[in-house]
C-alpha cells in the first residue's frame, strides 16, 4: 500500500515513473548551476559594486529605495532581500507554470531554493571574509581595470552556469521565465533577450537612484556601469553560443526504407515536418528516399541514435543554419 501511494505521488508530480531518474539527473545540474552562479557572483561580481539587473536588480532598487534595514543586521537584511525577490518572482512563477510547463517551473523553484540555502549559509557563517579578494591589507579597493576583468571572468562562469540550468530544462528564475517563453514561442535567443531586459532594469535603476540621492544621472555612468555591461554581455554571449537548444541545423537523410526512419522519429518523439524527395543512386541506380528537415542540434543528438538503431544503413549529413524565418517553433522545455 505504501509503495502504491509513493508511485501515485511520483506519477502525479512527474507524469510517469520513467521520468523520475531523468528528473533527479536534471536536478544535479540545477544544483551545479546554482553553485557555479553563486560563486561567480560572490567571487567576481558583488565586490566590484556592479549594478544588478533582472529581478535581483529590481529587488535591490526597492530595498535601497525604501531604506529597509532590520536591526542593523546583515543576516536579517539578506533574508528580507530574498523575501522581496520571492514576492517579485511569484507572478513569473505562475506565468511559467501556465505558459511553459510544470517540470520547468519545478526545476526553477529548486534552483531558487538552492540559491536561498547558499545565501543563508553565506550570511549565517559569515563567509564574506573568505570571498573578499578585492581589498588589500589596508582595505584599499582594487583598480578600475581589475573590476572590469573580474566582471568579465564572473560573466564566463555565470554564463556556463546558466547554460547548465537551461540544458537541465530549468532556469535561474525571475525574468528568465520571460526569456525562455520568448525563446520557445518566438525563436528569440535567450542571451540577447536577457541582455535587453537587464539593460532596461539597470537604466531604470540608475534614474531611481539618481532621484533618491539627488545626484546627476551622469554620476552613475562610471566604471561600475561599464563592469555591469561587461558582465551582462559576457554571459549573454556564452548562453547564445553554447546553449544547444538555440542552434539549428538542417538534416538530410538518405534511406532505402522510409518506414524505418519514421519509426526512429516516432521513438525519438520527433514531431517536426520534413520534405520527402524520391531519388536514384547515380552509381548503382538504387531507389532511395531523401528526407530533409530542420531541427535544433539538441534534437539531432537525440534522434541520430534512434536512426542508427532502426536503419544503420541510412546516410545522414548535417549542415549549420545561419538564420531561419517562417513557422519554426523550438521544442518544448518539458521534453
Secondary structure as the mmCIF struct_conf table of DSSP 4:
data_model
#
loop_
_struct_conf.conf_type_id
_struct_conf.id
_struct_conf.beg_label_comp_id
_struct_conf.beg_label_asym_id
_struct_conf.beg_label_seq_id
_struct_conf.end_label_comp_id
_struct_conf.end_label_asym_id
_struct_conf.end_label_seq_id
HELX_RH_AL_P HELX_RH_AL_P1 UNK A 2 UNK A 14
BEND BEND1 UNK A 15 UNK A 16
TURN_TY1_P TURN_TY1_P1 UNK A 17 UNK A 17
HELX_RH_AL_P HELX_RH_AL_P2 UNK A 18 UNK A 40
HELX_RH_PI_P HELX_RH_PI_P1 UNK A 41 UNK A 45
HELX_RH_3T_P HELX_RH_3T_P1 UNK A 46 UNK A 48
TURN_TY1_P TURN_TY1_P2 UNK A 49 UNK A 49
HELX_LH_PP_P HELX_LH_PP_P1 UNK A 50 UNK A 52
HELX_RH_AL_P HELX_RH_AL_P3 UNK A 54 UNK A 65
TURN_TY1_P TURN_TY1_P3 UNK A 66 UNK A 67
BEND BEND2 UNK A 70 UNK A 70
TURN_TY1_P TURN_TY1_P4 UNK A 71 UNK A 72
HELX_RH_AL_P HELX_RH_AL_P4 UNK A 74 UNK A 99
TURN_TY1_P TURN_TY1_P5 UNK A 100 UNK A 100
HELX_RH_AL_P HELX_RH_AL_P5 UNK A 102 UNK A 124
TURN_TY1_P TURN_TY1_P6 UNK A 125 UNK A 127
HELX_RH_AL_P HELX_RH_AL_P6 UNK A 128 UNK A 131
BEND BEND3 UNK A 134 UNK A 134
STRN STRN1 UNK A 135 UNK A 135
TURN_TY1_P TURN_TY1_P7 UNK A 137 UNK A 138
HELX_LH_PP_P HELX_LH_PP_P2 UNK A 140 UNK A 140
STRN STRN2 UNK A 141 UNK A 141
HELX_LH_PP_P HELX_LH_PP_P3 UNK A 142 UNK A 143
HELX_RH_AL_P HELX_RH_AL_P7 UNK A 144 UNK A 167
TURN_TY1_P TURN_TY1_P8 UNK A 168 UNK A 169
BEND BEND4 UNK A 173 UNK A 173
TURN_TY1_P TURN_TY1_P9 UNK A 174 UNK A 175
HELX_RH_AL_P HELX_RH_AL_P8 UNK A 176 UNK A 186
HELX_RH_AL_P HELX_RH_AL_P9 UNK A 190 UNK A 212
TURN_TY1_P TURN_TY1_P10 UNK A 213 UNK A 214
HELX_RH_3T_P HELX_RH_3T_P2 UNK A 217 UNK A 220
BEND BEND5 UNK A 222 UNK A 222
HELX_RH_AL_P HELX_RH_AL_P10 UNK A 223 UNK A 242
HELX_RH_3T_P HELX_RH_3T_P3 UNK A 244 UNK A 246
STRN STRN3 UNK A 248 UNK A 255
BEND BEND6 UNK A 256 UNK A 256
HELX_RH_AL_P HELX_RH_AL_P11 UNK A 258 UNK A 267
TURN_TY1_P TURN_TY1_P11 UNK A 268 UNK A 269
STRN STRN4 UNK A 275 UNK A 280
TURN_TY1_P TURN_TY1_P12 UNK A 282 UNK A 284
STRN STRN5 UNK A 287 UNK A 296
HELX_RH_AL_P HELX_RH_AL_P12 UNK A 297 UNK A 310
TURN_TY1_P TURN_TY1_P13 UNK A 312 UNK A 313
STRN STRN6 UNK A 315 UNK A 320
BEND BEND7 UNK A 322 UNK A 322
BEND BEND8 UNK A 326 UNK A 327
HELX_LH_PP_P HELX_LH_PP_P4 UNK A 330 UNK A 332
TURN_TY1_P TURN_TY1_P14 UNK A 333 UNK A 334
#
